[in-house]
Every structure is written in C-alpha cells, then in structure tokens.
Amino acid sequence: MLLEALRKQVLEANQEIARRGLAPHTFGNASGIDRLGQEPLVVIKPSGVDYAKMTPGDLVVTDLDGKIVDGRLRPSSDLDTHTLLYREFPQIGGIVHTHSEFATSWAQACRPIPCLGTTHADYFHGPVPVTEPLSAEEVEEAYVRNTGAIIVRRFRAGGLDPVAVPGVLVAGHAPFAWGKTPAEAVEHADVLEYIARLAYRSTLLGAPDAGLPLHVGEHHYQRKHGSKATYGQR
C-alpha cells in the first residue's frame, strides 16, 4: 500500500478528531504530507466518510496540485486548502480542519482569540489570528483554494510564523490547525478549542482588554518552545 505508515497516522488523526469531539458528524478532516519522495504526496480523508468506518485504504493520496495518485474515493472537499498550505508553509507536516464549537464561534464572530492566560501562551505565540472574509470574486473563482490563500495572506501580512502560531480562524467558517505531524496537528486543534472556550468564558467574566501581560506570555511560550526551553524531558 502506498505510504502505508503515513496512512495510519492520518487515519488515527481523523479518528482522534471524532474522539475529542472536535467536529460533529463528518465535518472535519485531517491530512499529512510525505516530503521525502521524488515529489511531495498528501494523504487526506475521503469526503463524507464516517470516521469510525474509515480504513487506511479509504484514504486518498494526491500530489500538491490535488491530482489523485492513489485512492478509489473522492478526497475531502477541503483538499485545495490543505495542498496550498503545504506549499506555502513547508515547515508543517500535518493539517487538521475542525468545526469545534468555541473556536468556530470566534471564527463566525470574525474575532481573533486574545491571549488572556498562560494556557494560551504555552501553545500560541500571541493571539490566534482570524482571516479577512472571502470576497465574492474569491468564492466564485476558487472557494477552497482561496480559503488557503487568505490564511497565507493573513500570516504574511502579520509577519506570523506558522510554527509559533499553529492555527488560524477562517472568518465566518471555522479553524484550521497544523503541526510537524498529523498527531501534533490534532493536538493543536484540541488546544485551540480549549483556549477558545477559556477565552469566551474569561471575556464574559470581564477579562481585561489588554489580556495577559506580554512579559508573562513571552516567558511561558519560550520556556516551552525557546532555545533554552525547560518544559518536558531532555
């Protein structure tokens, strides 16, 4: 089977979306990329297939242009977003798209998630950004591909590092998250939902507009991700 090990990773990531309650029904999807071969290949969830019934053989393999290399089913309808992000963010190896409740609420409100506490700062270096809405022309031209394009545009305009900010809210839509592997992408999607829920409740309780002091947030991010990180084991 082509890319058997990656297929198993991507299958596990997709099923983890359901286990963690990050997407009702078959809304979400996960993918992974193999950049070691002659050409990069993407493994992605097939469109509309129940997570619990999915097998490694059901997953679809495409190139970075979205051309099917292996698979009998149609790939996720979000394929063109995934492939564009893999092209533009070469540091990432897995992508997860969910419709998790609180992160999607912030996306539908077209609001970034402010960094209000250290839980957020441990994973995201600053607020979780939100994109601009798609224009009518972008929707008509290529809705899914342009969803990826507005994500990239938001990161370029803000000078954001996709490794330090491993997720985004697509305005009026829902979140995307990514990581070095499909498993890490799911972890970041799960953390994104958790901090979205915390931020919503903290805002209702009157959290200060300024959010977490920058020096505290910077300390927490660097102790986990910086060159002198002390979190975890060597």
GIBEL-V221528 format. One record per residue. N is the residue number from 1. RES is the residue in one letter. OMEGA is omega in degrees with one decimal (none if undefined). NEAR is the number of other ideal C-beta (glycine too) atoms within 8 Angstrom. Layout:
N/RES/OMEGA/NEAR
N/RES/OMEGA/NEAR
This chain:
1/M/-179.2/6
2/L/177.9/8
3/L/-175.5/11
4/E/-178.2/8
5/A/179.5/6
6/L/176.6/10
7/R/-179.5/14
8/K/177.5/9
9/Q/-178.2/13
10/V/175.7/17
11/L/179.3/12
12/E/179.5/10
13/A/178.8/16
14/N/-179.7/14
15/Q/177.2/11
16/E/174.7/11
17/I/-179.8/17
18/A/-178.2/12
19/R/-178.3/6
20/R/177.3/8
21/G/-176.0/5
22/L/178.8/14
23/A/177.0/11
24/P/176.3/4
25/H/-179.6/4
26/T/-172.5/8
27/F/-170.5/7
28/G/176.6/13
29/N/176.5/12
30/A/177.9/18
31/S/173.3/15
32/G/-177.9/15
33/I/172.2/12
34/D/-178.7/11
35/R/-172.5/7
36/L/-177.3/3
37/G/179.8/7
38/Q/173.0/2
39/E/179.4/6
40/P/177.9/10
41/L/-177.7/13
42/V/172.6/16
43/V/-174.3/14
44/I/177.6/15
45/K/171.7/14
46/P/-175.2/14
47/S/170.2/9
48/G/-178.9/4
49/V/179.9/11
50/D/-179.0/6
51/Y/-174.2/10
52/A/-176.9/6
53/K/-175.4/6
54/M/175.7/13
55/T/177.4/6
56/P/-179.6/9
57/G/178.6/6
58/D/-177.1/10
59/L/-174.0/14
60/V/177.8/15
61/V/179.1/12
62/T/169.5/16
63/D/-175.5/10
64/L/172.8/10
65/D/179.4/6
66/G/178.4/10
67/K/-178.3/6
68/I/177.9/9
69/V/179.9/9
70/D/178.0/7
71/G/-179.3/12
72/R/-178.0/2
73/L/176.6/9
74/R/178.4/5
75/P/177.1/13
76/S/177.6/12
77/S/178.2/5
78/D/-175.1/10
79/L/-175.3/14
80/D/173.4/12
81/T/-179.6/14
82/H/-176.0/16
83/T/178.6/14
84/L/178.7/12
85/L/177.4/15
86/Y/178.4/14
87/R/-173.7/8
88/E/-179.8/8
89/F/-175.1/11
90/P/179.9/7
91/Q/-171.7/6
92/I/-178.7/15
93/G/178.7/10
94/G/-179.9/20
95/I/176.6/15
96/V/174.1/18
97/H/179.4/12
98/T/169.5/16
99/H/-179.0/10
100/S/-164.4/15
101/E/-172.5/8
102/F/176.8/11
103/A/177.8/16
104/T/177.3/13
105/S/176.6/10
106/W/178.5/16
107/A/-180.0/15
108/Q/174.9/8
109/A/-179.1/6
110/C/-178.4/8
111/R/172.3/7
112/P/177.2/9
113/I/-177.9/14
114/P/176.4/8
115/C/-176.0/12
116/L/-177.1/11
117/G/-174.9/9
118/T/176.6/9
119/T/176.3/9
120/H/-174.6/16
121/A/178.4/15
122/D/-174.0/9
123/Y/-176.5/11
124/F/-179.0/15
125/H/-176.3/8
126/G/-179.4/8
127/P/169.7/9
128/V/-173.2/17
129/P/173.6/12
130/V/-179.3/13
131/T/165.9/12
132/E/173.3/7
133/P/173.1/7
134/L/175.2/10
135/S/177.3/6
136/A/-179.7/5
137/E/179.4/6
138/E/177.7/12
139/V/-177.5/9
140/E/-175.3/6
141/E/-176.8/7
142/A/-171.2/7
143/Y/-173.4/10
144/V/178.4/11
145/R/-178.4/10
146/N/170.8/12
147/T/174.9/14
148/G/-177.1/15
149/A/-179.5/10
150/I/173.7/14
151/I/-179.6/14
152/V/-179.9/12
153/R/179.2/10
154/R/-179.7/14
155/F/178.8/14
156/R/-177.4/7
157/A/-178.5/6
158/G/-177.0/7
159/G/-174.6/4
160/L/177.7/10
161/D/-178.3/7
162/P/174.9/11
163/V/-179.2/7
164/A/178.2/11
165/V/-169.4/14
166/P/177.9/13
167/G/-175.4/13
168/V/173.3/14
169/L/175.0/17
170/V/-173.4/14
171/A/178.6/12
172/G/-174.1/7
173/H/-173.0/9
174/A/-176.9/12
175/P/164.0/18
176/F/175.2/13
177/A/-177.8/15
178/W/179.2/14
179/G/-179.8/15
180/K/-178.9/7
181/T/173.8/10
182/P/179.7/17
183/A/178.9/12
184/E/177.2/12
185/A/177.2/18
186/V/178.0/18
187/E/-179.5/9
188/H/176.3/15
189/A/179.5/16
190/D/177.2/10
191/V/178.9/9
192/L/177.4/17
193/E/-178.7/15
194/Y/-179.1/9
195/I/174.3/14
196/A/178.1/16
197/R/178.0/10
198/L/-178.0/12
199/A/178.0/15
200/Y/-177.4/11
201/R/178.9/8
202/S/178.5/10
203/T/177.9/9
204/L/-179.0/6
205/L/175.2/6
206/G/177.9/5
207/A/-178.7/10
208/P/-179.1/5
209/D/-178.1/4
210/A/-179.9/4
211/G/-180.0/10
212/L/175.6/11
213/P/-173.6/6
214/L/-177.6/6
215/H/177.9/6
216/V/179.0/10
217/G/-179.5/15
218/E/179.2/9
219/H/-177.9/8
220/H/179.9/11
221/Y/-175.2/14
222/Q/-178.8/10
223/R/177.5/9
224/K/-172.2/11
225/H/-175.7/7
226/G/-178.4/8
227/S/178.6/3
228/K/-177.7/5
229/A/-179.9/10
230/T/-177.6/4
231/Y/176.4/6
232/G/-177.4/4
233/Q/177.2/2
234/R/none/1
